[in-house]
Amino acid sequence: MTTQTSSKQVRSHGADSTERASGLTGTGELVRLFLRLDRLHLPLWILGIVGIVAASASAVQGFYDTPELRAGYAATVSSSPAAIVMSGPPQALDTVGGITLFEINLTSLVGIALMAIFLTVRHTRAEEEAGRTELLRAGVLGRHAPLAAALIVVGAASMLVGALIALSLIGLGLPADGSLLFGAATACLGLVFVAVSAVTAQVSEHARATLGLAVAVLGVAWALRSLGDVRDNGASWLSPVGWVQAVHAFGDQRWWPLVLPVALTAVLIMVAALLTRRRDVGAGLVATRPGPPRASAVLSSAAGLALVQQRATLFWWSVGLFLTGLTFGSFGNEISTMVEDNPTLSEVLGGASGEDLIAAYFGLIMLILVLIVSCFTASSVHRLRGEEGAGRTELALSTRTPRTAWLLGWLTVSMLGSVLVLTAAGAGVAVSDAVASGSAARTGELIGAALAYLPALGVIGGLATALYGWAPRLGVLTWVVIAGCFVLGWLGELLRIPEQVRDLSPFNLTPRLPAETVDWSVLILLLAVALALLVLGVVGFRRRDVVSSA
């Protein structure tokens, strides 16, 4: 009798728990948890995007104060397919607002889309992969609560970014109606990619694959928008990027295109919710292919293990940077015409002319590309923390592998991978320039210009290593430094930032080849700093405890 009663009580308790945990139970608690976990990430993303957009818009304001300058700018960019690919359809370029929007489109739209992707994946698939979602589900938590909480937090962040961008444009003196419309459009694009990431999080078991799928969707969306705007064939209406740019914020203002991204967001959220019910926690709709029955000899070393884990990432980064280099390199022959009626670009390129102008342009392009490559370097080193949290570092160190060998093996792959990605970027520029100009005379020079930034990349890798070795939780500071380097390198001239301050960036200290001559003393200094930071990181890793969250 007692046994039967106990069994009934257990079944009753399980049924009650299931009933209490159905649907969205616990969503509010998870929202508060995610906000606490993101107390550093969210402000950095929001302030970083809004700050860069506001600084870019502010820098543009004083350059186009006459109708003649605005007409010249419009004539130049409207006839440049490359400019349209980068910034979108040329609308209302006879106004300061239209020109400002054309200049900040790339930063604002790509920035908010990446924020939405990274943060959504962080709170959905990454949590499942780490096993924390399963632990939370052991309590009273609804099946849809983790997804709902992530959508609420990141969706609210996207809307806040849109609102702050609108307020910053109004503060710069641009019309309020156009500023509010652009802010709303930017927020809507963020919401779309929150929903896109929520769907891709259901597909793969791994956070990095989820991230790659979502970024690929962004790339396809941008390509469709570019194709439609350049060829005027309507393809841009197949892209959410095209929808938000169709509002023409400072031209013939249209609010109705925003219905499209809002509707797509709603549909994708429903799809994500349905897919959540069709899979187990921690699993993806696409099962991971089983590995071979016997491990490869490559896995017997720390470097080999790191290479196997990063080879797909390394391949796609190399392909992506090569294609990006192809795009930028094709501008070389157009740069003289573009500068004639574009004071902003002339200012960025230091007022150079003739062959010096082309060299200055390629020097700037290499700076932009290497800043992108630095993101690969930082993320590759930061994967060490993921390995540690998942318990794999502890398992590796329980064998004969010394701590120093483990860390140096991983760093070897990270730095050699950075060399490969940087070379791919430089090769893309060189190939595109050779095709456009009909001469390969600059090929070696352009690839060398890219490789000149290797010591600066080493500084970023060294900083990431030092933070991992001593204080892994502070690894996000590496991204703050990269963002600061972007502002100092890309906007330093326009914002009249003193040269001494700009030289705090290792990328600014590096000579901008082919426009400048090689200064070996600077490169040796940067290399010494990089080695010092790497040694500091190794020492810290050897002295601290390995912490596993698995």
NUROKOL-533270 format. One record per residue (C-alpha): x, y, z. Coordinates in steps of 0.001 Angstrom, whole numbers, plus 500000, padded with zeros to 6 digits. Layout:
<kedos>
XYZ/...
</kedos>
This chain:
<kedos>
500000500000500000/502804502367500927/504694501549497740/501620502172495586/500937505448497362/504537506579496901/504426505674493216/501241507662492757/502801510607494568/505890510468492341/503755510290489200/501573513095490476/504597515248491312/506102514604487844/502823515469486165/502503518640488238/506069519654487387/505466519011483699/502284521052483819/503988523897485663/506942523793483282/504905523831480097/505185526621477561/506977529748478710/507350529014482417/510533530582483775/511006533036480921/511188536034483257/513868534416485402/515921533569482315/515619537125481010/517097538393484272/519821535727484094/520754536627480505/520856540327481359/523195539579484240/525407537403482041/525446540151479396/526128543035481752/529384543604479870/528632542255476377/525394544170475806/526733547649476659/529834547036474543/527800545968471513/525255548761471853/527681551576472604/530158550276470029/527656550269467155/525998553553468112/529339555232468826/530908554262465500/527777555247463555/527515558583465370/531218559313464885/530999558473461179/527917560645460735/529533563512462616/532649563304460455/530582563600457268/528557566637458360/530994569414457494/532105568203454074/528968568671451968/527641572075452939/527130573371449371/524846572108446574/527863571781444262/529676569409446606/526546567322447109/525923567153443362/529497566047442742/529245563358445416/525950562095443976/527367561929440451/530396559968441639/528765557296443795/525657556876441646/527842555743438750/529982553433440891/528680549844441186/531301549196443868/529959552027446048/526387550773445605/527439547240446584/529023548560449769/526425551129450834/523127550514449083/520900552423446685/521908556078446154/518875557927447509/518483561634448336/522180562325447769/521327565968447173/520801566285450940/523229566027453844/520964563397455406/521030561215452305/524818561405452046/525200560679455757/522962557644455422/524911556383452410/528136556641454410/526848554852457546/524666552149455953/527372549481455962/528434550057459572/524964550345461050/523203547526459201/526006544968459301/526784545949462892/523270545381464220/522888542139462240/526122540745463705/525104541817467209/521780540014466805/523472536870465491/526237536626468081/524050537363471110/521190535092470022/523529532169469373/525250532869472691/521980532442474603/520521529545472617/522770526998470941/525917527894472917/524055527348476205/522772523986474988/526189522912473739/527710523737477125/525021521656478868/523623524512480939/520202524477479280/519757520822480186/520609521602483800/518055524409483869/515442522166482275/515878519740485155/513950522282487222/510644523943486513/511321525504483130/509185525566480011/510463524102476752/510232527448474977/511525529591477851/515230529687476809/514334530672473246/511774533240474396/514201534814476864/516908535113474198/514439536690471765/513310539209474380/516805540247475459/518399540507472017/515259541919470422/515146544667473038/518843545375472455/518189545739468708/515376548201469317/517554550158471732/520330550407469123/517823551685466570/516475554273469001/519942555509469993/521040555789466353/517936557870465624/518613560134468604/522264560557467623/521302561604464078/518746564064465441/521407565409467784/523648566050464770/520949568248463248/519439565842460721/515638565879460201/513815564055462986/511382562172460728/514136560704458569/516294559896461592/513443558054463313/512636556128460136/516250555031459699/516462554037463371/513296551960463023/514616550306459854/517905549455461559/516062547938464524/513868545875462180/516919544373460490/518257543442463913/514965541704464742/515106539737461483/518534538342462314/517517537584465887/514832535358464358/517193533947461699/519661532950464426/516849531395466457/516058529123463503/519678528205462715/520132527374466415/517699524491465910/519629523044462967/523121522258464238/524415520818467496/527329523250467561/527335526969468239/529997527753465649/528076526002462886/524953527884463976/526892531136463851/528275530302460417/524814529544459016/523382532822460296/526319534859458968/525952533062455621/522298534163455510/523470537738456119/525982537408453285/523342536086450875/520931538848451909/523579541509451268/524494539923447918/520856539881446777/520433543498447788/523628544432445929/522581542543442801/519185544201442782/520537547709443306/523349547457440753/521293545806437997/517939547307438995/516255543927438506/514163543729441671/516402541177443428/516749543538446392/513096542821447247/514153539243448034/516428540506450814/515591541896454265/518510544296453792/516793545586450658/513530545991452559/514968548206455277/516890550316452761/513711550764450708/512294553147453330/514348556023451792/514674557725455165/515794561122453846/514075560910450465/510510559916449595/509924558394453018/508072555079453091/507142553275456291/505304550395454635/508421548341453668/509009547770457399/505948545510457418/508041542944455517/510863542461458078/508357542485460946/506275539786459226/509372537703458416/510503537986462032/507146536697463268/507173533769460828/510749532769461692/510019532899465424/507069530545464922/509275528227462851/511945528242465574/509331527431468226/507964524525466172/511451523153465533/512246523367469251/509446520887469910/510771518451467292/514201517862468787/515828516894472059/517690519384474222/521286519577473033/520536517920469696/520147519545466297/517814518745463429/520871517815461375/522798515118463209/526561515411463435/528334512928461174/530037510210463241/533805510284463205/536130507446462165/536493504510464580/540187505262465108/541657508673465842/544079510174463351/547728510485464344/547289514236463946/545217514271467142/548157513056469202/549466516616469588/547898519801470920/548536521619467647/546981518775465653/543866518790467811/543562522565467454/543977522304463682/541268519656463351/538867521731465430/539539524944463524/540093523771459957/536530524492458791/536579527928460414/539975528629458895/538790527600455437/535696529805455460/537535532786456918/540122532471454135/537448532218451445/535492535129452909/538528537413453176/539688536485449672/536276537473448278/536288540662450350/539734541471448981/538433540900445451/535683543446446064/537975546122447495/540709545547444937/538357546291442061/538023549904443257/541663550761442496/541129552137439004/538029554076440092/539580555788443096/540820558889441272/537340559635439929/535703558899443273/538004561264445158/537408564229442835/533912564847444192/534203563121447571/535976565315450151/535429562716452868/537325560045450957/540029562538450042/540451563396453727/540657559724454702/543343559148452053/545408562088453293/544825564320450259/547097562224448011/546923562391444212/548074560428441160/549941557193441843/550267558206445486/546471558254445687/546215554665444445/548930553586446886/547160555410449738/543903553685448815/545465550232448893/547169551094452182/543776551971453686/542187548823452270/544893546652453830/544240548347457173/540525547536456964/541202543938455941/543734543354458697/541267544699461268/538823542057460051/541546539396460230/542270540460463816/538751539253464648/539779535779463468/542951535951465563/541060536967468695/538244534443468229/540730531635467580/542573532333470830/539292532786472706/538248529266471732/540689528138474395/538217529313477015/535465527286475373/537706524214475418/538412524791479084/534777525332479991/533716522171478149/536244520142480150/538409519154477188/541420521125478400/541302519324481730/541129515967479956/544084516846477722/546172517985480676/545387514772482563/547615513016479999/551337513618479511/550654516910477725/552255519792479684/550338523037480062/552893524970478058/552758522490475165/548949522588475152/548787526374475029/551635526834472552/550215524168470253/546906525995470094/548580529389469637/550703528018466799/547558527112464878/545958530479465705/548922532505464467/549639530381461378/545933530532460625/546111534323460864/548970534293458355/546868532193455961/543750534372456296/545780537575455916/547532536190452842/544164535260451346/542922538817451910/546005540329450286/545822537864447394/542193538822446790/543129542492446485/546100541678444239/544130539412441892/541285541894441563/543694544767440916/545557542736438288/542316541913436456/541013545496436629/544281547144435591/545446544471433160/548815544255434907/550179542086437719/552977544533438512/551585545312441978/550738541721442980/553785541012445144/553716544514446583/550080544192447676/550532540774449289/553608542134451078/551548545111452267/549133542694453915/551864540583455534/553500543704456996/550679543699459568/551674540317461022/553473541852464051/550362543948464803/548210540819464582/550685539186466940/550013541964469472/546260541229469318/546902537507469661/549317538169472519/546784540360474324/544095537688473973/546563535093475298/547600537235478264/543970537788479240/543220534077478870/546268533140480913/545530535432483847/541844536436483728/539777534490481163/536610536379482072/538204539604480832/538764538202477348/536054540534476020/538524543399476467/540323542143473368/537230543060471347/537166546493472961/540753547025471819/539918545881468268/536954548275468146/539213551079469369/541767550250466685/539008550420464077/537947553890465220/541536555161465369/542449553691461986/539303554343459955/537946557517461571/541067558981463151/541760561450460340/538135562515459982/537666563046463717/540950564968463967/542253562581466619/545850563546467500/548477561389465844/549964560440469222/546607558944470228/546146557170466888/549574555597467288/548335553738470357/546930551257467849/549492548699466639/547824548852463223/548442552598462970/552089552151463942/552562549652461120/553654551377457880/550795551524455365/552394549838452407/552607550504449508/552069554210450292/554786554317452981/558230552789453337/559019549903455646/560184550923459118/561811547784460474/562326549264463927/558553549635464374/557890546090463174/560560544700465508/559079546678468415/555593545309467730/556994541794467432/558734542195470799/555494543392472422/553629540439470919/556193537947472244/556142539568475690/552349539280475858/552486535653474716/555052534804477403/552922536623479975/549909534549478953/551830531273479166/553108532151482645/549598533017483803/548116529806482408/550762527715484150/550008529354487492/546206529422487592/543629526676488045/541891525141485049/538163525716485536/535646523439483848/531912524104483689/531126520695482222/
</kedos>
